[in-house]
Amino acid sequence: MNSITAINSVLNQPASPKVDNKDIKKKGDDNSFGKQINKMLGEVNDLQLNAGKVANQFAHGEIENIHEVMIAAEKASVSLELVLEVRNKLIEAYREMMRVQM
C-alpha cells in the first residue's frame, strides 16, 4: 500500500506554470521524483518476492491457509499493474511534451 501512497503523493502535486526559486529542490533531496519512483519499484519488487515466497511455502505445506497466499499474490499483482499504468502515463506525457513546438 505504501507504493500507492507514494504514487498518489507524486501525482496529486499541483502543477503550477510559475516556478519560484525557493520551490526548486536540490538534486540530493529525499523527496525527488526519481527517488520516489525507485522507492516504489523497490516496494513492488518486495511484494513480488513475498508472493513467490508465500506460494512456495504453501506448496511445501508450511502454510495451510490459502487466503494468505491469495492476498499476497493479489497485492503483488495490483501493485505491478499500478506501476505499469504510471509508466504508461509517464511515457504518454513525455511523448506529448515532444510534440509541443517551441
Residue pairs with C-beta under 8 A, 6 or more apart in sequence:
2 43
3 39
3 40
3 43
3 44
3 47
3 79
3 82
3 83
4 79
4 82
6 36
6 39
6 40
6 43
7 36
7 40
7 82
7 86
9 36
10 33
10 36
11 86
25 31
25 32
29 35
40 83
40 86
41 83
43 79
44 76
44 79
44 80
44 82
44 83
47 72
47 75
47 76
47 79
48 76
48 79
48 80
50 72
50 76
51 72
51 73
51 75
51 76
54 63
54 68
54 69
54 72
54 73
55 69
55 72
55 73
57 63
58 64
58 66
58 68
58 69
63 69
